[in-house]
C-alpha cells in the first residue's frame, strides 16, 4: 500500500509542478510582462493547463485511487493520508465528469467573453456582451448538468469553490444576515457621513509601499517565503509553500487603497504560508474553500486592520511617515474615516457594513439566471432595481452597474460570489473563538503584537490546508456550525460605539 501511495503522490506532484509553473507565468503576465508577450503567454498557459488536466484525470490515477480505497478506509478520517486520498478522489471525480472537449470549449468562450467585456465596460455597452453572457449561461447550465442529482442547479457550481455549501443553506444564512444588516445600515445612514478627506491627500507611492510592508511583516507575513509586487488588480498567488506572493496597487491620492489591499492579500498569503509543509505538491496544499480563504483576508483587513487597537499602535507610526498630511488629524478623525459607512455603487469600494448587500444582490441574480426566472436581456434592469431597493442608490450607467465585476464575463454564472460573504461571516466566528481561547489578543494588538492571534489561526485553520471542508474547519475551530451571530455582534459593537446606536 505504501508503494501505491508513493506512486500516487509522485503523479500528483507532477500535476502540481505544471500548475505552479502556470501560476508563475500568470504572475509574470500581470506584473512585469511587456504587452508583446500576451499572445504567446496565453498559449503557453493553456498548454500547461491542458497537460495538468490530462495528467490528473488519467486512468492510472483512478486505478491507484481504487487500489488504495481499502487502505483509506482503514485509517482515521482526520489522518493526513486518509485526507489526501479523500480530497484527491473528490477532485478526480469532479474533473473526470467534465469532458475535455467541453473544458476546451468553455475556456475558448471565456477568453472571448472577457475580451468583449474589456471593450464593453468602458463603452458602457451591455448589448455588446449580452450574446456572450447568454452563451456563458448556457455553458454554466451544461457544466452543472454534468453533476446530476443536485437539489438546485447552482449547487454543483458552488461546490467548485465552496465545497459542501448549497443554495438552500446560503439563502437561509443570507436572508438572516440581511434582516439584521438592513436596520444597522439604516441607523448609520440616518446620521452625517464620516469625513474621510484626510485619506484623500497626496501620499507618495514609495512611502505607502514601505508602510504597508512594515505592517504585514509585523502581522506575520514571511518575506523570506514571499514578496510583493505591483499590479492592476491585487491578488495572492503561490508557487510553492515556500514562495507565496502578493501584489498591490497604489493610488497617490488615496491612502487606504494600497494599505488595506496589502493587508487583505497578506491574509490570504499567511493562510497558504501556514499550511503543513509536508503537504507540498499535493491537493491538500491549498486553502480549503473560497469562503475560508476570504475569512482569513477579511479577518486581518477588517477585524484587525480597521480596529481601534490596531491603530492605537500604528497611527503614531503612520503620522511619522506622513507628518505633513496627518499631524493635524486626530486619531478619532482618522479612525472614523477608515470606517466610513455609506451605501455605494461599487462592490470593491464598499465598507464592511454594506459590502454583503452587494454580494447578496449578485447571488440572487445569478441563481435567478440559472433557474431561468431571469433572462440575460433583463439583467441590467433587475440589477438597477435591486440596488435601488437594497442600497437606495442607482448607477448612472451600466459601467458602474451590471458591468462592474469581471466574474460573470470571464468565467461562469453561478457559484462565484457567495464566498465573499461566507468569508465575512466566518471571519467573525473564527475571531470570536480565538478571543475565547486567548482573551489577551486585543491588548496585544494594541501593542503591535500579533503572534498569539497568528498562532491560533495557524493551529486551527492554516496548517490543515484542504484537509477538512469549510464546514468541518468551522466546527473544529469554533465548536459550532456556521452562524451569523458573531458577525452581527461584531458589527453592532464596533459601529454601535462609532455611531452611538
Ligand atoms: Zn480576497
Boltz pocket constraint, residues with backbone or C-beta under 6 A from the ligand:
constraints:
  - pocket:
      binder: B
      contacts: [[A, 264], [A, 268], [A, 293], [A, 294], [A, 297]]
      max_distance: 6.0
